[in-house]
Amino acid sequence: MDKGAGNLVIHRISPRAGIEGGKVYVECTGFDTQNFSQSFLYFGDHPTRITVATPSYVIAPIPRQAQSGPVRMVVDGETSNPVYFEVGTRLATNLHPVCNPALDASGNIYVTLSGTRGQKVPVSIYRITPAGVVEPFVSDIINPSGLAFDRQGDLYVTSRYNGTVYRVSPSGKVTTFCTNLGVATGVAFDQEEHLYVGDRNGTIYRITREGICYPFATIEPSVAAFHLAFDQQGYLYVTSPTMCGYDPIYRLSPDGDVEIFFTDLGRPQGMAFDIEGNLYVVAYYQGQSGIIKISPTQEVEHVLSGLNLVGLALDGIGNMIVVDTASVYRLPLGIIGRPLP
C-alpha cells in the first residue's frame, strides 16, 4: 500500500459488518477495471482478492484473519481512503447450533452442540461468559435445539430427537417440562410466560407454566427448523425454511391467526427484535447472505454479511451475538435487544 488516497475513492461499504467468508459490496470511483488482476481489498493488513469488479463497485470476501478496522482498496499500487468495517470476534468454535443462542440476565451466552440425529455428545450446551470464557453447562440432552430463558432464570431447551422440552436450572440441573412435541425446534416465551414450541412438521404448540400443551397454529413444514420470536405487541413471528428459495416470515396473532409478514427470503432462520421494534433475521435476500433488518414498515437493510449463519441474539449493551453451523461471534453494533418478556 504505497500511495495515499487519490483518484481511487471508497464511498460506501455494504453491509458495514460481517464475519469471515461473507461478501462485501464496495461502492467506489476511480477504479480502472483493466487493473482487475492487480486489485485487492485490505481489511487492516490482510488482503482479499476482488472477485467482481465494475467501474462503480467491487465485491470481495471477508478474509479469515480480518479484524475490525479500516478497509482500503489497493489497485496497481494506488491506495484508497479508509472506511471502517466491523468484523465479528469468534468466541468459540467446534459447536453445532441449529437455532438462536440464548442470553441470561448476566450476559452469559448459551449455545448448543446439537450433533447428528440421535448422537449423544459429551457436552450438549456450553455457556460463554461476558469475558469470553467457554464452560460446559449441560451434558445429558440429546440433539438440543431451541433455547429460551424465563423470568426466573431457568433455561428451556427443546430436543429435536425426542420432542421434549427440558427445564435447566441456573446450576445446570435438568428436568423434563413437556413431551410429545414432534420434531421440537424453535422456542419463545410470550408476556404471560406461556412457552411456544415449533414442531418443524408444521405445528406451533403453546405450553402453560404447568406444562400443559395445546396446538396453537399450523404453518408449512420445514426442512430444517422453526424459529420463533415475539414482538412488543404480542405477535409471534415464525420462520420455516424450505427448499423453494422464496420463504416467508409468518406473523401469528395472540389468537393464533396466521398471516405473512414478509416474503421472498431464502432459507430464513433465527430472528431477534431490538427495542425499537425492528426485526433482524438470518436469511438470503436479493442475492446476499447474512442478517437483514426489517423495520415495522417493512423497510429492509442488510446489516451483516456471513455464510452458513443459523441464528442471532441481541443483548442489552449493543452487542449482536451471531452463530453459524460451528461457531459463535460477537459484534458491538450498538443495537439494543428487546428485553426478555
Protein Blocks (a to p, Z undefined) as FASTA:
>chain_A
ZZccfkbccfbdcdfbdcehiacddddehiafklmmmgccdehjaccddfbdcfkbccdd
ddfklccddddddeehiacddddddddddfbghiacfbdcdddfkopacdddebpghiac
fblbdcddfkopacdfbfcbghiabdcddfkopacdddfklopacdddfkopacdfbghe
ljafbdcddfkopacdddfklpacdddfkopacdfbdcdddfkbccddddfkopacdddd
dfkopacdddddfkopacdfbghiahiabddddfkopacddddeehiacdddddfkopac
dfbdcehifbdcddfeopacdddfkbccdddehpacdddZZ
